[in-house]
Structures are given as structure tokens and as C-alpha cells.
Amino acid sequence: MSAAASPDVPAPAAHRFSDTAPAPERYAANLDNLTRAAAMAQEAGRTGRAARLREMTAGGSAQFLAFDGRGTGRAVEVFGSLATADRIAVLVPGSDTTLDTYQRFRAGAVALHQRLDREHPRSAVVAWLGYDTPGTVSPSVTTTGRADDAARRLTGFLTEIRTLTGPDARLSLLCHSYGSVVCARTPTGPAVTDIALYGSPGTAAGTAAELPTSARVWAGRGSGDWIANVPHVRLGSIGFGTDPVDPAFGAHRFPAGAAGHSDYLKPGSGSLDSLARIVLGTALPEASHG
């Protein structure tokens, strides 16, 4: 998982691991890599990036399955224990998520893990920044180009993570904004039981049945989310077509309350509660099938 190298952001090359490398070995090596990347950024005068990388070390206890500090960066962080968890949520972020905005992404992962842990201690959350996300204001955010590459990477990660979990662990993909385009293009195996699309611009598919998965597909949108105003059309390679919360798409609807576009994992919110219930497989209030 290597981001394109950038002369503006020096960092060591990402560690490569064997398929059988245990999680603790990966965590230790990536934490060392992160610490070195912070020092290199500081020496190069990139003090903002250096400070953000130091925040990511979380006092030496952070658990990164992957880390690459080059370019805009990539990181895959685990909250909880993959070895003992039987409910695992993989968060797939949308546009403008980079190492420089990582704390916002991480905060959502922490809030979800805390919510899950209160009800089901054998749970874990993975914050998967495993691709180069498009900019919110860029041509690439209106096409599937970045998503196609990301889907290949996510497919590989879903295979990889199965070597680190128990045989009965159930995975859920929680996919925000452009991340929902990524998830909609990712073939999943039987271990992935649920896919939740939220704040979605569309998926480039006409219906949930067209997605390359046997998982239950959920969709939700908060009443405060500006993405409701984005035209759900597809013209050639531009746009993403049917709105996932439209009954015609055929997803299971989940209540998202008054969430704004960046608020779905806000502590105490109705949307966070709904997403936690999807991960745990418990009943959702007012859930319905489109």
C-alpha cells in the first residue's frame, strides 16, 4: 500500500509484510515507520505534517496494519483486537481524506468503536485509508477512476484481514461519500455480511442487486447532508446515477437523523447508533427496505 512519492513530503518507504505476519509485528513496524516519517517531515520544514504524524502515534499505542507517509499518505488503523473480535467494521472514507486530515477520520472510527464496545466488547473497527482519495473540488470526484483502483486495493485488504481474524468474524463495510463508490465496486466474499452507504453521491450502479456482493446493502442520508442536492445522473463516465436512498435502488434504508455530510459518526448521533446496529446485527428502529 504505497502512496506516490512526493519531494515535498519525505518519508521512508512503506513496510512490506509476508501474508503470515502477525498483527503485533505489523503494528510495531508501522509505528516505527510513522515516527521516522514525522522526524523526516520536521527536518524538511514540513512542521504541519510532522505535528499531524506525531498525533497519529497516540503515545505509542496506535495499531497500524499499514502506513505510508509519502505523498498524501495512506494508513490502515485498528481499534480493538482483530484476533478476538467477532464483529468488525471497516470504514472506507470519501474525498479529501489524507494524512493531513486524518484526525477527522480517526475521530469517527474511535466514536464507532466506543459505541460498539459498550454493547459488544468483542468488536473492532478498522479505519481504511488505503487509497488516494479525490479532492472534493476536482474532476476525479465525479468519475469512478479513483474508485476502480481503490476497489482492487480494498478487495486485497479484505482477503488479507481474514488471516488476522477468527474464523467466525463478521465484517461490515461502512462507506462514506466517495467511499460508497469504492465499496460498490468491490467484490466481497461471504465474510462481509453488510455494506452501509451513507452520504453517498451514488454508486454508478442502477440497483443494489448489481453490486458485486452477496452482503445486505444499506443506505442512509441525514436531513442536513448537502449531498442530497447533487444531481443523481450518469452521463457517459461522469456522475454516479441512482441515489442509493431512492426506493428504486433497492437498499435497506437506515435512519440517519439530522446528520450533516461529515457528521454520521458523531458521538451520540442517531446515525452513529444506526451504523453500530448494522455492524452488530441488531434491530434498527424504523428500518425499511426500499
DRENROZA-47973 format. One record per atom (N, C-alpha, C): residue in three letters; x, y, z. Coordinates in steps of 0.001 Angstrom, whole numbers, plus 524288, in hexadecimal, padded with zeros to 5 digits. Each point is the difference from the previous one (the first is absolute). Layout:
<bados>
alaXYZ...
</bados>
This chain:
<bados>
met803517FB6780000met7FCAF8049980000met8037B804D480000ser801A6801BC7FB86ser803C3804417FFB4ser7FDC9804A67FD1Eala800068047E80284ala7FE6C804C57FD5Fala8046A801C87FC7Aala7FEBA802F47FC02ala804068020B7FC8Eala803B7803718031Eala8050D7FF527FF0Bala803D880317802DCala7FF97805BD7FE6Bser800FE80378803B6ser7FFC8805967FEF2ser804E2802928022Epro802C3803407FCE4pro80499802A480218pro7FE9E803DD80453asp7FB0A8017F80049asp7FE54803C1803F0asp7FEFF7FD808054Cval7FF277FAD87FFFDval7FEDA7FD4F804ECval8038A7FB388005Bpro804CB800A9801E1pro803887FB8580062pro7FE327FC4280444ala800A67FAFD7FEF1ala7FE837FBFB803C5ala802867FAE87FE57pro800DF7FC7C803A7pro8023B7FAEF7FE8Cpro7FC127FCD07FCDFala802007FC4D7FD01ala7FC927FC837FD14ala7FCA97FCDE803CBala7FB647FE907FE41ala7FC767FCE480341ala802407FA96800F1his7FF077FDE08049Bhis801947FAA380127his7FCC97FC337FCC2arg802827FBD07FE6Earg7FD407FBB47FD6Farg800377FB4680393phe7FBA47FD438005Cphe7FF9A7FB9D80398phe7FE9B7FB077FD0Dser801907FBA780220ser7FE497FB007FDE0ser7FA407FF3D80157asp7FD617FCA97FD13asp7FA707FF0B800FAasp7FF007FDCD8056Athr803FA7FD908024Dthr7FF457FD858051Dthr801E48036780485ala801C7804C37FEE3ala801EF8036880431ala7FB9B80130803D0pro800BD7FF158050Apro7FBDD80108803D8pro7FF18805D4800BEala7FB688014B801F8ala7FE9F80575800B9ala803DD802EE8037Cpro801AF7FDDF80483pro803A2803008034Dpro8050A801797FD2Fglu801F97FC877FCA7glu804B88013E7FD00glu7FEFC804967FC4Barg7FB92800097FD85arg7FEA08043C7FC70arg7FF5C80520802FEtyr7FD667FFBA8047Atyr7FF27804BB8030Etyr805348028080188ala803AB7FCD4801EDala8050080212801D7ala8031B8026B7FB7Cala8002C7FD4F7FB91ala80307801ED7FB8Fala7FDB48050B7FDCBasn7FADE800427FFAFasn7FD82804A67FDD2asn80046804A0803B7leu7FFD77FEFB8050Eleu8009680449803C1leu80581802497FFA3asp803DB7FCA07FF3Fasp80557801D97FF40asp8006C8033C7FAFDasn7FD7F7FE327FBD6asn80006802C37FB07asn7FD738055D80099leu7FBA78002B802D8leu7FD32804E8800D5leu8036B803E080305thr802A07FE168040Cthr80368803608031Bthr8046F802307FCAEarg802377FCBC7FC9Earg80432801BC7FC84arg7FDE6803F37FC04ala7FB4A7FF1D7FE07ala7FDAD803A37FC3Aala7FF2B8055880283ala7FE5880010804EAala7FF36804F9802B8ala80526802F080090ala804267FD288014Cala805188027B8009Dala801F9802247FAC9met7FF337FD0E7FBC7met801C3801BF7FAD7met7FCED804C57FE32ala7FAF98001380113ala7FCD88048B7FE92ala801BC804D580304gln801367FF4180501gln801D28046680334gln80528802227FDE4glu803937FC8A7FEA9glu80519801A37FE09glu7FF80802DB7FAC7ala7FBF47FE987FCEAala7FF31802707FAE8ala7FCE88051680060gly7FEAB80195804BFgly7FD0C804CE800AEgly7FA2F7FF657FF4Earg7FE1B7FB307FF95arg7FA627FF117FF86arg7FDCA7FF268057Athr7FFF08043C802FCthr7FEA57FF9480589thr7FA547FE78800DEgly7FC7C801C17FC80gly7FA847FE838008Dgly7FF467FA2E7FF60arg802507FDC37FBD7arg7FF9F7FA5D7FF42arg802927FD148047Cala80475801E0801C6ala802B27FD6C8044Fala7FC937FFD5804E5ala7FD66804588012Bala7FCA1800288049Eala7FB7B7FC397FF7Earg7FDBF7FFB67FB53arg7FB9B7FC747FF3Aarg801B67FA4C80066leu804A87FECD7FE16leu802007FAB080076leu801127FEA0805B4arg8020B803B4802F0arg800E87FEE88058Farg7FADC7FEF7802D4glu7FBE4802CC7FE7Dglu7FADC7FEEF8024Eglu7FE417FA6E7FEF1met801547FE107FB6Bmet7FE4F7FAC77FE7Bmet802977FBB180329thr8047B8011580265thr802A67FBE2802F7thr7FD1C7FE99804FCala7FC8B8037A801CBala7FCA97FEE480490ala8031C7FDD680496gly80450802968012Fgly8030F7FE7C80495gly802927FAB07FF95gly800A87FE187FB4Agly802967FAF57FF3Egly7FC657FB558002Bser7FAF1800E58006Fser7FC597FB9B80060ser7FCC27FF3C7FB12ala800CC803417FC08ala7FCE27FF907FB3Dala8012D7FAE17FD36gln7FBED7FDE47FD69gln800707FAFB7FD5Egln7FF24800C37FA1Ephe80439800737FD11phe7FF9C800C17FA62phe801787FAFD7FD25leu7FC557FDFE7FD00leu801347FB847FCA4leu80337801B27FB4Cala7FF67804E57FE64ala802F3802147FB9Fala800BE805D1800D7phe8046E801F77FE27phe800F88059A80045phe803DA801767FBBDasp7FED9804357FD36asp80389802307FC1Casp7FFAC805E48006Bgly804388028A801ADgly7FFFD80597800DFgly801558032F7FB38arg800DE7FD857FB91arg8016A802DD7FB3Farg7FB26802487FD66gly800CF8044E7FD49gly7FBAB802697FD31gly7FB9B80194803B1thr7FB2B7FF447FE46thr7FB938012980368thr7FF5F7FBE580438gly8027C7FB777FF3Bgly800497FC0C80411gly7FB967FC0E80006arg8012B7FB9C8025Carg7FC1F7FBEB800ECarg800D47FDAE80566ala7FBD57FE338025Cala800627FDB980535ala7FB5C7FC6A800E7val801047FBAF802ACval7FBD67FC5C80179val8009F7FEFA805D7glu7FC698021E8031Eglu800807FFC1805A8glu7FBA77FCB080259val801687FD098040Aval7FC567FC768029Aval7FED2801F680580phe7FB0F7FFCE80168phe7FE408014780549phe7FD647FB1A80230gly8023A7FDE480431gly7FE227FB098020Bgly803A17FB9E7FE63ser7FE527FB33800ECser8032D7FB627FEDCser7FDA97FCEA7FB7Aleu802D77FFB37FBB8leu7FE217FCE87FB95leu7FFCA7FA368015Bala803927FE3C80350ala800577FA718012Cala7FB467FE078030Dthr7FDAE8035480337thr7FBAA7FE4380351thr7FAB5802147FE4Aala7FFEF803D17FC8Dala7FB05802657FE6Cala7FCE77FC607FC6Fasp7FAE67FFE5800DEasp7FC9F7FD2C7FC55asp7FC6D803AA7FCF8arg8006C805128010Earg7FD568040F7FCF6arg80414804297FEA3ile8010B800A27FB03ile80415803997FE3Eile7FDC1803AB7FBE3ala800A88050B800ECala7FE4A803F47FC3Dala804CC8022C7FD3Cval7FFC2800507FADAval804238025F7FCE0val7FDD88051B7FDCBleu8024D8045A8019Aleu7FE45805227FE37leu802F68017F7FB11val7FD19801857FBF8val8025A801997FB0Bval7FEAA805C07FF2Epro803EA8037580006pro7FEF5805A17FFEDpro7FF0F8021D7FA87gly7FE2B804D47FFDDgly7FF06802A37FB16gly8042C803F77FEB5ser7FE8B803D97FCE3ser803B9803BD7FDDBser802BA8033080438asp80499801E67FE8Aasp803238036F8035Aasp801B97FD7B8051Cthr800427FAD180034thr8020E7FD5F8049Ethr805A77FE8B7FEE5thr803908026B802DCthr805987FF2A7FF5Athr802787FFDB8056Eleu805257FF6980028leu802928004380516leu7FF5C8055780283asp7FF358040C7FCD5asp7FF5B8053E80222asp7FA90800F780239thr7FC467FCB57FEACthr7FAB58007880234thr7FE907FB1B80311tyr803E37FCD78013Ctyr7FF027FACE80229tyr7FD2D8002280540gln80110803E980334gln7FDA28000980537gln7FA0A8001E7FFC1arg7FDDB802897FC18arg7FA578000D7FF5Aarg7FDF97FA7C7FEE1phe802B57FD397FC91phe7FE927FA9B7FEBFphe8009C7FC82804C1arg8045B800A2802B7arg800FD7FCCB8049Carg7FBE0800F28043Bala7FE67804E5800B0ala7FC23801378040Aala7FAFC7FCF07FF25gly7FE5D7FF707FB2Agly7FB5C7FCF07FEDAgly800C87FA4B80148ala804A27FDED7FECEala801227FA8A80138ala7FFFC7FF11805E5val8023B803A6802E9val800167FF90805B7val7FA77800278022Bala7FCC9803A07FE0Aala7FA9E80071801EBala7FCF27FB027FEE7leu800BE7FDBD7FB69leu7FD407FB287FEB8leu801D87FB918037Ahis805207FF92800D1his801EC7FBC580354his7FE088008580593gln7FFDF804C2801FAgln7FE02800BE80552gln7FA427FE7D8005Aarg7FCFC801657FC00arg7FA6E7FE9F7FFEEarg7FF467FA167FFA5leu8030E7FD687FCC3leu7FF9B7FA527FF84leu801A37FD568050Easp80439801DF80248asp802447FD7680491asp7FC5B8001E804AAarg7FCC98041B80063arg7FC4E800408045Earg7FC0F7FB857FFC8glu7FEAB7FE5E7FB68glu7FC0E7FBEB7FF64glu8025A7FAAA7FEE0his804747FFF97FD78his802477FB0B7FE4Chis805F18007880026pro802797FEA280472pro805A6800B880087pro8033F7FD1D7FBE4arg7FDED7FBEE7FDBEarg802FB7FD277FC08arg7FF0C802707FA9Fser8018E804DF7FF91ser7FF61802D27FB18ser804FE802FD7FED1ala800C38013A7FB0Aala8048D803047FE5Aala7FE6E803717FB6Dval802E4804337FF4Aval7FF218039C7FBABval8052E800C37FD28val7FFC17FFEE7FAE2val8049B801017FCC5val7FF08804F67FCDEala80370803D8800AAala7FFC6804CD7FCDEala803867FF1F7FB43trp7FD8F7FF267FB78trp802E27FE6B7FB4Etrp800C5804A97FC5Aleu80449802BD800AEleu80191803F97FC3Bleu804007FD5E7FC74gly7FE067FC977FCAAgly803617FCB77FCCAgly80046801A77FA5Ctyr7FE32804B47FED1tyr80024801D67FA9Btyr800B9805DF7FFDBasp80160801FC7FB65asp800988059A7FF3Easp7FAA7802537FEE8thr7FDCA80274803DBthr7FABC8021B7FF6Bthr80009804C67FC67pro7FBCB800DE7FD1Dpro7FFC6804AE7FCAFpro7FEEC804DE80340gly80136804797FDC8gly7FE91804E580281gly7FA40801107FF2Fthr7FD828026C803D3thr7FA6C801347FF86thr7FEF98037A7FB45val803878039C7FF01val7FF798035A7FB6Dval804327FE5A7FC12ser7FEBF7FBEE7FCFAser803A27FDFE7FC1Aser7FCF57FCBA7FC16pro801DA7FF947FB2Fpro7FD497FCC07FC24pro7FF9A7FA48801A8ser803F27FE0B802D9ser800177FA7180162ser7FBA97FE76803BFval7FDBD803CE802CFval7FBE87FEAB803C2val7FAD37FED47FD55thr7FF9F8010F7FAE6thr7FB237FF037FD21thr800417FB267FC9Bthr804597FD1180057thr800977FB437FCE4thr8017D7FB6C80381thr800047FB577FDCCthr801587FB518030Bthr805C57FEA07FFBEgly8033A803467FD7Agly805827FEB17FF4Fgly802CE7FEAF8050Earg7FFC780382803D4arg8028C7FEF78050Barg7FD7C7FB47802B9ala7FAE57FF767FF5Aala7FD387FBC58029Aala801877FAB17FDD1asp800F37FFAC7FAE7asp8017D7FAFF7FDAFasp805297FE1780242asp803D1803868006Fasp805017FE8B80258asp7FF557FEB2805C3ala7FCEF8031E802B8ala7FF247FF1880595ala7FD417FAD0800F3ala7FC517FE9E7FCA0ala7FD237FB17800A8ala803AB7FB4E7FFA9arg803CD800497FC7Darg803D37FBBE7FFA7arg803267FFA080511arg8016A8047180213arg802F97FFFC804E7arg7FCAB7FE1280493leu7FB16801A080018leu7FC927FE518043Eleu7FEEC7FA287FFAEthr7FF5E7FDF17FB4Bthr7FF447FA597FF64thr804A77FD118024Bgly804BA801D57FECEgly804A47FD8080228gly800368005E805E7phe7FE698047D80210phe8001C800AD805A9phe7FC1C7FC59802A4leu7FB657FF5D7FDC8leu7FC187FC8E8025Bleu801E67FA5E80022thr803117FE807FC24thr802627FAC980015thr8042F7FFBE80430glu803358040F80047glu8044C80033803C5glu7FE077FFE88059Dile7FBE6802F58010Cile7FE40800788056File7FDE57FAD580216arg7FE377FC937FC80arg7FDEF7FB01801CFarg8043C7FCA08027Cthr804F78010D7FEC2thr804437FD0C80263thr80119801DC8058Bleu7FDAD804648017Eleu80108802548051Cleu7FB5C7FFA0803B0thr7FBA67FDD97FE26thr7FB3E7FFB18032Dthr7FE8E7FA5E80127gly7FC677FF58803A3gly7FDEC7FADA80104gly7FC9F7FE297FB73pro7FF237FAED7FF84pro7FD267FDEF7FB79pro7FA4D801AF7FFC1asp7FDC48019180468asp7FA768016F80014asp7FF1F805E880007ala80423802FE7FF43ala7FF6D805B08001Bala7FC9B801D07FB77arg7FC718037B8012Farg7FC6C802227FC1Farg801AC805897FEC6leu800AE801307FAEBleu801DF8051E7FE52leu7FB8E803447FDCEser800388050780118ser7FC6C803CB7FDA7ser8033B8044D7FD8Bleu7FE84801B37FB57leu802778047A7FD7Dleu7FC85804C4800D2leu8022A8040F80251leu7FD29804D6800D2leu80295804267FC8Dcys7FD0F801F07FC28cys80252802C27FB9Ccys7FDB0805707FF7Dhis80348803F0800BBhis7FE2B8055F80021his80137802DE7FAF1ser7FC25802C77FDE9ser800BF803897FBA0ser802867FD297FB66tyr80474801F57FDFEtyr802877FD597FB99tyr801937FA6D80175gly800BA7FEFC80505gly8011F7FAAA801B8gly7FBAD7FC367FEA2ser7FB36801F87FF76ser7FBB57FC8E7FE71ser8009D7FE407FA5Cval80278803457FCB8val8012E7FE717FAA0val804117FBA48000Fval803DD8008080374val803FF7FBF580096val7FD8A7FACC80197cys7FCDB800188041Acys7FDAB7FB2680202cys7FC697FD807FBFFala7FD4B803377FD06ala7FC587FDF17FC22ala802C77FD387FB8Barg80518800C17FF82arg803017FD8E7FBD0arg803A67FBC380215thr7FF607FEA580505thr803747FC398028Bthr7FD627FAA880087pro801EC7FC0A7FD55pro7FDE27FABB800DDpro801247FE4B80599thr7FC1C7FDE680296thr800C17FE4880568thr7FEAF7FA398007Fgly802AB7FD7C8039Fgly7FEDC7FA8B8011Egly7FBD77FF8480425pro7FEDD7FB38801AApro7FBC97FF17803C9pro8010D8024980563ala804E4801408013Fala8011C8023B80525ala7FDB18056E80098val7FF38802C67FBA0val7FD99805338002Fval7FA207FF477FFC9thr7FD6F8011680455thr7FA5D7FF0D80063thr7FCC0804D57FEE6asp80258804AC800B0asp7FD07804D97FF65asp8036B8043A7FD9Dile7FDA2803207FC9Bile8028D8049F7FDC4ile7FC5580498800DDala801EB8040A80299ala7FCD3804A5800FFala80235804927FCE8leu7FCA78026F7FCDFleu8016B804877FCD6leu7FD7B804CE80276tyr8030E803F180142tyr7FDB8804AA80272tyr802BC804E37FDF1gly7FCEB8042A7FF81gly80206804B27FD8Dgly801B47FEF27FA71ser7FD3D7FC797FD60ser801CB7FE057FAF3ser7FE308035D7FB6Fpro8038D800FF7FC34pro7FE67802BC7FB44pro7FD7E7FC587FC09gly7FFD87FAED80133gly7FE6C7FBEB7FC59gly804637FC107FF99thr7FF207FBE47FD1Dthr803E07FBCD7FFC1thr801AE7FEA77FA70ala7FD8F802647FC23ala800A57FEA67FA72ala7FD2B7FAEF7FEABala7FD097FDEC803A5ala7FCAF7FB6C7FEFDala7FA53801B380049gly7FCAE7FD627FD0Cgly7FA7C8016D7FFFDgly7FD127FE01804B1thr8019A7FB70801FBthr7FD5D7FDA280479thr803FB7FD498037Cala7FE737FEF5804D0ala803617FD35803A5ala8012B7FA7F7FE15ala7FC687FDB67FD2Bala800B97FAAD7FE06ala804817FFA87FC1Cglu80191804687FDBCglu8044A800057FC38glu8055E8001080293leu8003D800F480505leu8050C8004F8029Eleu802667FA8C80082pro805337FF907FFBCpro802987FADF8000Cpro8008E7FDC68057Fthr7FB9E7FF368028Fthr800097FE2680562thr7FAFB7FD1780134ser800577FC73803C0ser7FB577FD638020Bser7FE648025B8053Bala802C780418801B4ala7FED48028380506ala7FAF68031D7FFAEarg7FD99800DE80490arg7FBA4803A480045arg80208805767FEF4val7FD39802E97FCD6val8019E8054E7FEA7val7FC4D803E0802A5trp8023A80396802F6trp7FD18803F1802DBtrp801468055F7FDC1ala7FC5F8039480098ala800ED805617FE58ala7FD46803B8803BAgly802AF8045080140gly7FDA9803EE80369gly8021D8055B7FEBAarg7FCDB803F58010Barg801BD8055B7FF35arg7FD658038380403gly8031D8032880294gly7FDF280391803DFgly7FD2D8048C7FD75ser7FC628023F802CBser7FCF7804587FDD8ser80352804E57FF40gly8049A8003C80282gly80364804837FF74gly8046B7FF477FC22asp7FFC87FBCB7FCE6asp804407FEC07FC66asp7FF2F802BC7FAC4trp803BB803597FE84trp7FFA8802EF7FB18trp800187FC7C7FB38ile801C87FB2A80091ile8007D7FCAC7FB65ile7FAB47FE937FDABala7FBD5800FC802F8ala7FABD7FF237FDDEala7FF078037B7FB46asn802E0804577FFA6asn7FF36803AF7FBB4asn803527FECD7FB34val803477FBFD80050val8033C7FE7D7FB88val7FCA47FCF07FC25pro7FFF6801737FAFDpro7FCC97FD227FC33pro801AC7FA4A7FF9Ahis7FC417FC8580075his801327FA6E7FFAAhis7FF217FE287FA68val803B58016F7FCB9val7FFCB7FE9D7FA79val805467FDB97FE80arg800107FD5E7FB90arg804E87FDF27FDE1arg80009801007FA27leu803C8803147FE4Dleu80094801557FA7Cleu805547FE1D7FE33gly8000A7FBA67FD36gly804F27FDA67FE7Dgly802EC7FE36804CDser804B980212800C7ser8031E7FE9180497ser7FF6F803D78047Bile7FC9A803DE7FF66ile7FF5680416803FAile7FB157FF0180334gly800818005D80527gly7FB7C7FF5E80372gly7FF4D7FA5D801C1phe7FC5F7FF3D803B1phe7FF767FAE68027Ephe7FA797FDCC80000gly7FC76802767FD42gly7FADF7FDA77FF2Fgly7FC8A7FFD5804CCthr7FD087FBCA80063thr7FBC77FF75803D2thr801B88013780594asp7FCE280315802ABasp800DE801428057Casp7FF367FB068033Dpro803D77FE5C80323pro7FF587FB3980318pro7FB7C80017803DBval7FE2C804AD801ABval7FB908001780391val7FACF800107FD0Easp80031800307FADDasp7FB447FFAB7FCD3asp7FDE37FA6C8004Epro7FAF37FF5580101pro7FDD37FAB580025pro8014D7FCCB7FB26ala800AC802997FB82ala801247FD277FB2Fala805517FD4580041phe80385801E680358phe805217FD888006Cphe7FFA67FABB802BDgly7FC577FF7E803A3gly7FF107FAF180283gly8034B7FEDB804BCala8027F803E78024Fala803007FF20804C6ala7FC6B8001C804BBhis801C47FDD38043Ehis7FD5C8008980504his8011B8058180207arg7FC03802E480144arg800C08054C801FBarg801097FFDA805DFphe8039380343801CBphe800BD8007A805A3phe7FF64805BA8018Cpro7FDDB80108804A3pro7FF3280564801B4pro80537802A280140ala800AD804B67FDECala804E2802E3800D6ala7FF1880534802AEgly7FB4080101801BCgly7FEE7804B7802FBgly80135804F67FD04ala8021D803CC802C1ala80114805207FDB3ala805A78008F7FE4Bala802BA7FBA87FF3Cala80598800267FEDDala8014A803707FB50gly8040A803338009Fgly80247802BD7FB97gly803E37FC6A7FD57his8025C801DE7FBC6his803367FC7F7FCCFhis804957FDA780307ser80221802D2803ACser8048D7FE0A802E8ser7FEAC7FE3780584asp7FAF87FF4980117asp7FE4E7FF148056Fasp7FDF87FA828011Dtyr8006C7FC627FC58tyr7FD6E7FAEF800B3tyr802357FCDE80493leu804ED800DB80156leu8026D7FD1E8044Fleu800C880378804CElys7FCED8041380063lys8004E8038980479lys7FDF97FD48804E5pro802E5800368044Fpro7FE447FD6B804D1pro7FA85801B180196gly7FCCF7FC4180172gly7FAB480107801CCgly7FBFC800C57FBB9ser8019E7FFD17FB15ser7FC57801007FBC0ser7FCCB7FB2B7FE9Egly7FB72800F37FDAFgly7FCBF7FBBA7FE38gly802897FCEA7FBA0ser802EE802A17FCA6ser8029F7FD4E7FBB3ser804347FC4B8020Bleu802FA801B5803F2leu803ED7FC9180252leu7FD667FB3380264asp7FBA8800CF8029Fasp7FD387FB9B80258asp7FE247FC2D7FBCCser7FDEF802007FBB0ser7FE347FC947FBD3ser8047E7FCD97FDADleu8046B8028E7FF10leu804707FD417FDBFleu8021A7FBE2803C2ala800178012D8050Dala801B17FC22803D5ala7FC557FB4B7FFFDarg7FAF9800FB7FF98arg7FC3C7FBB77FFDFarg800B17FC9D7FB20ile80153802697FBA3ile8010B7FCF77FB3Eile804B27FC64800E2val8041F8021480254val804A77FCDE8010Bval7FEC37FB7F803B0leu7FCE68010E80409leu7FED07FC0C803EFleu7FBB07FC417FE53gly7FD0E801757FC08gly7FBCB7FCA57FE33gly7FB39800448036Ethr7FF3380469802ABthr7FB6B800AB80354thr7FBE2803387FD1Eala7FB3F7FFEA801FDala7FBA48027F7FD45ala800B9805E27FFC6leu7FE9D802447FB7Fleu80020805A47FF62leu7FA748022980064pro7FF4580439802F7pro7FADC8027A80021pro7FEC9802667FABDglu7FB307FF307FE36glu7FE1A8025E7FB34glu802F27FE5F7FB33ala803197FBC580050ala802B87FE277FB5Bala7FC0B7FDBC7FC40ser800F5800D57FB06ser7FC667FDEF7FC1Fser802F07FE907FB12his7FD9E7FCF27FCCBhis8025C7FE8F7FAFDhis7FD96803577FBCCgly803688024A7FCBDgly7FE24803687FBE1gly7FD137FD327FBD7
</bados>
